[in-house]
Amino acid sequence: MQDECVNESVVNFLEEIQKRIVKAYLPAIIMIRLAEASITSANDIISIIKKRYNVEISPGTVYPALYRLESNGRIKELPKSTKKIYVLTEKGKEIMSKIYLIT
C-alpha cells in the first residue's frame, strides 16, 4: 500500500515537472511546430502538445506565447484567414535555420 502511494506521488511529481517544462519552452515548441508544418493554429499546437508530451494546456496559455513571438517578429498571423493561422517570419526562419536545416 505504501509503495503504491510513493509510486503515485512520483508519477504525479514527474507529470507536474513535464507540464512545467512544456510551458517554459512553449515558444520554442511553437517555432519547431511551424518549422515542421509551415502553418499552424493555436488548436493545432494544443493538440500536438497533448499528443507528443501528454500535457494538456489551455488556449489561455498558448495565445500569450503566440503574441510574444509575434511581437518579437518571429511569427506572423496570416491575413484573411477564417481562424488565426500563424507562420514563421523571415526572422523566425533564420532563427530556426540555425537549429534545423529548413527551406
C-alpha positions as CSV (number, residue, x, y, z in Angstrom):
1,M,0.0,0.0,0.0
2,Q,2.8,2.4,0.9
3,D,4.7,1.6,-2.2
4,E,1.6,2.4,-4.3
5,C,1.3,5.8,-2.6
6,V,5.0,6.5,-3.2
7,N,4.7,5.4,-6.9
8,E,1.7,7.6,-7.4
9,S,3.4,10.6,-5.8
10,V,6.4,10.1,-8.0
11,V,4.2,9.8,-11.1
12,N,2.3,13.0,-10.1
13,F,5.6,14.8,-9.5
14,L,7.0,13.8,-12.9
15,E,3.8,14.8,-14.6
16,E,3.9,18.2,-13.0
17,I,7.6,18.7,-13.9
18,Q,6.8,17.7,-17.5
19,K,3.9,20.2,-17.6
20,R,6.2,23.0,-16.3
21,I,8.9,22.2,-18.9
22,V,6.4,22.3,-21.7
23,K,5.1,25.7,-20.5
24,A,8.6,27.0,-20.1
25,Y,9.6,26.0,-23.6
26,L,6.3,26.7,-25.3
27,P,7.7,29.4,-27.6
28,A,10.4,27.0,-28.8
29,I,7.8,24.2,-29.2
30,I,5.6,26.6,-31.3
31,M,8.5,27.6,-33.5
32,I,9.5,24.0,-34.0
33,R,6.0,23.1,-35.0
34,L,6.0,26.0,-37.5
35,A,9.3,24.8,-38.9
36,E,7.9,21.3,-39.4
37,A,4.4,22.2,-40.6
38,S,4.9,25.8,-42.0
39,I,1.4,26.9,-40.8
40,T,-0.4,26.2,-37.6
41,S,-3.2,27.4,-35.3
42,A,-3.4,27.5,-31.5
43,N,-5.7,24.5,-31.6
44,D,-3.1,22.6,-33.6
45,I,-0.5,23.5,-31.0
46,I,-2.7,22.3,-28.2
47,S,-3.3,19.0,-29.9
48,I,0.3,18.4,-30.7
49,I,1.4,19.1,-27.2
50,K,-1.2,16.7,-25.8
51,K,-0.2,14.0,-28.4
52,R,3.6,14.4,-28.0
53,Y,4.0,15.3,-24.4
54,N,0.7,14.1,-22.8
55,V,0.3,17.6,-21.3
56,E,-3.0,19.5,-21.5
57,I,-2.7,23.2,-21.9
58,S,-5.3,25.8,-22.5
59,P,-5.7,28.5,-25.2
60,G,-5.0,30.9,-22.3
61,T,-1.5,29.5,-22.2
62,V,-0.9,29.3,-25.9
63,Y,-2.2,32.7,-27.1
64,P,0.2,34.8,-24.9
65,A,3.1,32.8,-26.2
66,L,1.9,33.4,-29.8
67,Y,1.5,37.1,-29.1
68,R,5.1,37.3,-27.7
69,L,6.5,35.5,-30.7
70,E,4.5,37.8,-33.0
71,S,5.6,41.0,-31.2
72,N,9.2,39.8,-31.4
73,G,8.9,39.4,-35.1
74,R,9.4,35.6,-35.1
75,I,5.9,34.6,-36.4
76,K,3.0,36.4,-38.0
77,E,-0.7,35.8,-38.4
78,L,-1.8,35.1,-41.9
79,P,-4.2,37.8,-43.1
80,K,-7.7,37.0,-44.2
81,S,-7.8,33.5,-42.6
82,T,-11.1,32.4,-41.0
83,K,-9.2,31.3,-37.9
84,K,-5.9,32.6,-36.6
85,I,-3.2,30.8,-38.6
86,Y,0.5,31.5,-37.9
87,V,3.6,31.2,-40.0
88,L,7.3,31.8,-39.3
89,T,8.6,35.2,-40.5
90,E,11.9,35.6,-42.2
91,K,13.4,36.3,-38.8
92,G,11.8,33.2,-37.4
93,K,13.1,31.1,-40.3
94,E,16.6,32.5,-39.8
95,I,16.5,31.5,-36.1
96,M,15.2,28.1,-36.9
97,S,17.7,27.5,-39.7
98,K,20.4,27.8,-37.0
99,I,18.7,24.9,-35.2
100,Y,17.4,22.9,-38.2
101,L,18.0,23.0,-41.9
102,I,14.7,24.3,-43.2
103,T,13.9,25.6,-46.6
